[in-house]
Amino acid sequence: MMITLECPKCGTAGSQSLLEPDYEGPYRCWKCRELFVITIEGNQVKGWKPLTEAEFQKMQEAEALKAKFKQQGQD
């Protein structure tokens, strides 16, 4: 399912593809390149929180570690 988002900084419309109606995670505006953590519940945007590049990198590293341990558990 695709959901339309409006960047709180520049007002540009963007979209996010979701597998589930609830989501919390990073989002980068395609136009102004600002980073946010967005909260979506029931396919409705409930919150935006500014995110620094360093915080984004930490989130990416944590997700990579989770995927690595999940893969090792399946071997």
C-alpha positions in Angstrom: 0.0 0.0 0.0 1.2 3.5 -0.9 0.7 6.4 1.5 1.1 10.0 0.6 3.2 12.2 3.0 3.7 15.9 3.2 7.1 17.0 4.4 6.6 19.2 7.5 9.7 21.3 6.5 9.1 22.1 2.8 5.5 20.9 2.3 6.4 18.7 -0.7 4.3 15.7 -1.2 6.0 12.3 -1.2 5.0 8.7 -0.8 6.0 5.7 1.2 5.2 2.1 0.4 4.0 0.1 3.4 3.4 -3.6 4.0 1.5 -3.0 7.2 -0.9 -0.2 8.2 1.4 0.7 11.1 5.0 1.9 10.8 7.6 3.8 12.7 10.9 4.5 11.1 13.1 6.9 9.1 11.8 9.0 6.2 13.9 11.4 4.0 12.1 14.1 2.0 13.0 13.6 -1.7 13.2 17.4 -2.3 14.7 19.1 0.8 16.5 15.9 1.9 15.5 16.5 5.6 15.4 13.3 7.7 12.5 12.4 10.1 11.2 9.5 12.1 7.6 9.1 11.1 4.9 7.3 13.0 2.0 5.9 11.0 -1.0 4.1 12.6 -3.8 2.7 10.6 -2.4 4.2 7.4 -2.5 7.7 9.0 0.5 9.8 9.8 0.5 10.4 13.6 3.8 12.1 14.1 7.0 13.5 12.7 10.3 13.8 14.7 13.4 15.5 13.2 16.3 13.1 12.8 20.0 13.9 12.4 22.3 12.1 9.9 24.2 10.5 12.8 21.0 9.2 14.4 20.0 7.8 11.0 23.3 6.0 10.6 22.9 4.4 14.0 19.4 3.2 13.1 20.8 1.7 9.9 23.6 0.0 11.7 21.1 -1.5 14.3 18.9 -2.8 11.5 21.9 -4.4 9.8 22.8 -6.1 13.0 19.3 -7.4 13.5 19.2 -8.8 10.0 22.6 -10.5 10.5 21.6 -12.2 13.7 18.3 -13.2 12.2 20.1 -14.8 9.3 22.6 -16.6 11.6 19.7 -18.0 13.6 18.2 -19.5 10.4 21.5 -21.2 9.4 
